[in-house]
């Protein structure tokens, strides 16, 4: 094969590869806000089936219900769940929610009293089963189920990025490491856990667990089947400025509040990651009340598939099963649910 022919084959091959690469979808989305009198201080939203689940902030009135359900087909308030307290079946707060393989039950993690509670959809008051964190498990501050009786958690003092625990509180395995994305060399595991705090989510089948970092523009993906851990940053790589301050218990990370936060929530479907991105500092949030107005969609390989610019600020997102709608909680003075409809032409739902 002569030189000219080689050049032709090379050009044709890589030109075809370039043509096959999918173009990033970038869309501006306009939201429709819905206000419900039952929602007092909504903090997190998720979708399961035809129902929207809304969790109240831990700062809400203890006499009110911490969990609400809205029917998405006609956007009507359906029912509430949970009783605030520290007795059997009660929960201290509703920090996060995850769902099983069917619609008959769901799981609430309470970060205040370190407890995972299973609720039946037919019983609105008390949890039917609860697991209290104890032993090494107590160090986990964000928890998801990894199996029928095992859990994965982000911890406050461990060399591993994720630690797997038994229900009895024993550490079973550690995965990944805590990245030091700064130039400092005087950080211990507690400091590194502070730096790497983020939003923790998995898909329903529990094959992939994702961390969207608050203090850097980093996404981390743990493949539960392959036991592999990958991380990638938006370009350019960024992180909040900080310093170490001496406290009675040791040195602690203190953030520069004029430096922007990064990811504010994350949702994982069976093959995609929806990450809510802020890029707004605490100082600006306090004056303008905007928290986040961008949603990135990633593949499990770390490729950015889409970027959605929202016309209003939200602080949590949810995505319905057919990927046709994104829901958010508005950050204005009268918070409600905002519905963003994805065009049918979007490759996410085509």
C-alpha positions in Angstrom: 0.0 0.0 0.0 1.6 3.3 -1.0 1.9 6.4 1.1 -1.0 8.3 -0.6 -3.4 5.4 -0.1 -2.4 5.1 3.5 -3.1 8.8 4.1 -6.5 8.4 2.4 -7.5 5.4 4.5 -6.3 7.2 7.7 -8.3 10.3 6.8 -11.4 8.4 5.9 -11.3 6.3 9.0 -10.9 9.1 11.5 -13.2 11.4 9.6 -15.9 8.7 10.0 -15.2 8.4 13.7 -15.5 12.1 14.1 -18.8 12.2 12.3 -20.2 9.4 14.5 -19.5 11.3 17.7 -22.7 12.6 19.2 -23.1 16.4 19.6 -23.6 17.7 23.0 -27.2 18.7 23.6 -27.5 22.3 25.1 -31.0 23.6 25.8 -32.7 26.4 27.7 -35.5 25.0 29.8 -38.5 27.1 31.0 -40.1 25.8 34.2 -43.7 25.7 35.5 -44.0 26.4 39.2 -46.6 24.6 41.4 -47.2 25.6 45.0 -48.7 23.2 47.6 -49.8 24.5 51.0 -48.7 21.3 52.6 -45.0 21.9 51.8 -43.5 24.1 54.5 -39.7 24.2 53.8 -39.1 21.6 51.0 -35.5 20.5 50.7 -35.2 17.5 48.4 -37.3 15.9 45.6 -37.2 12.5 44.0 -39.5 10.6 41.6 -40.6 7.0 41.7 -43.2 5.7 39.3 -45.9 8.3 38.9 -45.2 9.8 42.3 -43.1 12.8 43.3 -41.6 12.5 46.8 -40.7 15.7 48.6 -38.6 15.8 51.8 -38.8 18.7 54.3 -35.8 20.4 55.7 -34.7 19.2 59.2 -35.4 22.8 60.4 -39.1 22.3 59.8 -41.8 22.2 62.5 -41.6 18.9 64.4 -45.4 18.6 64.4 -45.6 18.5 60.6 -45.0 15.6 58.3 -41.5 15.3 56.9 -42.4 13.4 53.7 -44.9 14.3 51.0 -46.1 12.5 47.9 -47.5 14.3 44.8 -49.1 12.4 41.9 -47.4 13.6 38.8 -50.0 12.7 36.2 -52.3 15.5 37.4 -50.0 17.3 39.9 -52.2 16.7 42.9 -51.1 16.3 46.5 -51.6 12.7 47.5 -50.5 12.0 51.1 -47.8 12.6 53.7 -45.6 10.1 55.6 -43.6 10.0 58.8 -43.7 11.2 62.4 -40.9 13.3 63.8 -39.4 11.9 67.0 -36.9 9.4 68.4 -39.3 6.6 69.4 -39.9 3.3 67.6 -41.0 3.9 64.0 -40.3 7.6 64.3 -37.6 9.6 62.4 -35.6 12.5 63.5 -35.5 14.0 60.0 -35.7 12.9 56.3 -32.2 13.6 54.9 -32.5 11.4 51.8 -34.8 8.8 50.2 -34.2 5.7 48.0 -36.5 3.2 46.5 -36.6 -0.6 46.1 -37.5 -2.8 43.1 -41.3 -2.1 43.6 -43.5 0.8 44.6 -44.8 -0.7 47.8 -42.0 0.7 50.1 -39.2 3.3 50.3 -36.2 4.0 52.6 -35.5 7.2 54.5 -32.1 8.1 55.9 -32.1 10.3 59.0 -28.7 11.9 59.5 -29.6 13.4 62.9 -30.1 10.1 64.8 -28.2 8.0 62.3 -31.0 5.6 61.2 -32.3 4.0 58.0 -36.1 3.5 58.1 -38.2 1.5 55.7 -41.8 2.8 55.1 -44.7 0.9 53.6 -46.8 2.9 51.2 -49.9 1.7 53.0 -48.7 3.0 56.4 -48.3 6.7 56.6 -47.3 7.2 60.2 -44.5 4.9 61.4 -41.7 3.0 59.7 -42.1 -0.7 59.5 -38.4 -1.5 59.9 -35.4 0.5 61.1 -31.6 0.0 61.2 -29.7 2.1 63.7 -26.1 3.0 62.9 -23.6 1.6 65.4 -20.0 0.6 65.7 -17.9 1.8 62.7 -21.1 2.4 60.8 -21.8 5.4 63.1 -19.0 7.3 61.3 -21.0 7.3 58.0 -22.8 10.6 57.4 -24.5 9.7 54.0 -25.8 6.2 53.5 -27.3 4.1 50.7 -28.2 0.4 50.6 -25.7 -1.7 48.6 -27.5 -5.0 49.2 -30.4 -6.5 51.2 -28.5 -6.2 54.5 -25.4 -4.1 53.6 -24.8 -0.4 53.2 -22.4 2.0 51.5 -21.5 5.3 53.2 -19.4 8.4 53.0 -17.6 8.6 56.3 -15.9 11.4 58.4 -12.7 9.6 59.2 -11.5 6.9 56.8 -8.9 6.6 54.1 -11.5 5.1 51.7 -13.9 7.1 49.6 -16.7 4.7 50.3 -17.0 2.1 53.1 -19.4 -0.8 53.0 -21.0 -1.8 56.3 -23.2 -4.6 57.7 -26.4 -3.8 59.5 -24.7 -4.8 62.7 -22.2 -2.0 62.2 -19.1 -3.8 61.0 -16.8 -2.4 58.3 -16.8 -4.9 55.4 -14.7 -3.2 52.7 -13.4 0.2 51.5 -13.4 1.5 48.0 -11.5 4.3 46.3 -9.5 7.0 48.2 -10.0 10.5 49.4 -8.5 12.8 46.9 -6.4 15.8 48.0 -7.3 18.3 45.2 -5.4 21.1 46.9 -1.6 21.7 47.2 -1.7 21.3 51.0 0.2 18.4 52.6 -1.0 18.9 56.2 -4.5 17.3 55.8 -5.6 14.3 57.8 -8.5 11.9 56.9 -11.1 14.1 58.6 -9.9 17.2 56.6 -10.0 15.2 53.4 -13.5 14.0 54.1 -14.6 17.6 54.6 -13.0 18.6 51.3 -14.7 15.7 49.5 -18.2 16.1 50.8 -21.0 15.8 48.2 -24.3 14.4 47.2 -24.6 10.6 47.1 -27.0 8.6 44.9 -27.4 5.3 43.1 -29.6 3.8 40.5 -32.5 1.5 41.5 -30.6 -1.6 40.5 -27.6 -0.5 42.7 -25.0 -1.1 40.0 -23.6 2.4 40.1 -23.1 4.8 43.0 -22.3 8.4 42.3 -20.9 11.3 44.3 -21.3 14.9 43.0 -18.9 17.1 45.0 -20.0 20.3 46.7 -16.5 21.9 47.0 -15.1 20.9 43.7 -16.5 20.4 40.2 -15.9 16.6 40.4 -18.1 13.6 39.7 -17.1 10.2 41.1 -18.6 6.9 40.0 -18.3 3.5 41.8 -19.2 0.5 39.7 -20.6 -2.0 42.2 -20.2 -5.0 39.9 -16.7 -4.4 38.7 -15.6 -2.8 42.1 -14.0 0.1 40.1 -13.9 3.8 41.1 -13.5 6.6 38.6 -13.5 10.4 39.0 -13.6 13.2 36.5 -13.8 17.0 36.6 -15.6 19.6 34.5 -13.2 21.6 32.5 -11.4 23.5 33.9 -10.9 21.8 37.2 -12.0 24.0 40.1 -12.4 23.9 43.9 -13.4 26.2 46.7 -10.7 28.1 48.5 -10.2 27.1 52.1 -7.9 27.3 55.1 -7.3 25.1 58.2 -8.5 26.6 61.5 -7.4 25.1 64.9 -10.4 24.0 67.0 -10.6 22.1 70.3 -11.0 18.8 68.5 -8.2 19.5 66.0 -7.8 21.3 62.7 -10.8 21.8 60.5 -11.4 23.0 57.0 -13.0 26.5 56.8 -14.3 27.6 53.4 -13.9 30.9 51.7 -17.6 31.9 51.3 -16.8 34.2 48.4 -15.6 31.2 46.5 -18.4 29.3 44.5 -20.0 26.0 45.5 -20.1 23.4 42.8 -22.6 20.5 42.5 -25.8 20.8 44.5 -27.6 17.5 43.9 -27.4 14.3 41.8 -29.8 11.7 40.5 -28.8 8.4 38.9 -31.0 6.5 36.4 -30.2 3.1 35.0 -27.6 4.5 32.6 -27.3 8.3 33.2 -26.3 10.8 35.8 -28.2 14.1 36.2 -26.1 16.5 38.3 -27.4 19.9 39.4 -24.6 22.5 39.2 -24.4 25.8 41.1 -21.1 27.7 40.6 -22.5 30.3 43.0 -20.9 31.5 46.3 -22.6 31.6 49.7 -22.2 35.4 49.8 -24.2 35.6 46.5 -26.8 33.1 47.6 -27.5 35.2 50.7 -28.1 38.3 48.6 -29.8 36.9 45.5 -31.3 33.5 46.7 -30.1 31.7 43.5 -28.5 28.3 44.3 -28.3 26.4 41.0 -29.6 26.8 37.4 -27.7 24.2 35.4 -28.2 20.5 35.0 -25.5 18.4 33.4 -26.2 14.9 32.1 -23.3 12.4 32.1 -22.9 8.8 30.9 -21.3 6.3 33.3 -18.1 6.7 31.3 -17.9 10.4 32.3 -19.0 11.8 28.9 -21.2 15.0 29.1 -24.3 14.1 27.1 -26.3 17.3 27.7 -26.3 20.6 29.5 -29.6 22.2 30.5 -29.9 25.9 31.5 -32.9 26.5 33.8 -34.8 29.7 33.8 -35.1 29.7 37.6 -33.0 28.5 40.5 -33.6 25.2 42.2 -31.9 23.4 45.1 -32.8 19.7 44.3 -33.8 17.8 41.2 -35.7 14.7 40.2 -36.1 13.0 36.8 -39.0 10.9 35.7 -38.6 7.4 34.4 -38.9 8.2 30.6 -36.5 11.1 31.0 -39.1 13.6 29.7 -39.3 15.9 32.8 -37.0 17.3 35.3 -38.5 18.5 38.6 -36.9 20.9 41.1 -37.6 22.8 44.3 -37.5 26.5 43.8 -35.3 28.7 46.0 -37.5 31.8 46.0 -39.4 33.2 49.0 -42.4 30.9 48.3 -40.8 27.6 47.5 -42.7 25.1 45.3 -42.2 22.4 42.8 -40.9 23.5 39.3 -41.5 21.2 36.3 -39.2 21.4 33.3 -40.3 19.5 30.2 -37.6 18.2 27.9 -38.4 18.6 24.2 -39.3 15.4 22.3 -36.4 16.1 20.0 -33.9 15.7 22.9 -31.8 12.5 22.4 -32.4 11.7 26.1 -36.0 10.7 25.3 -35.9 10.1 21.6 
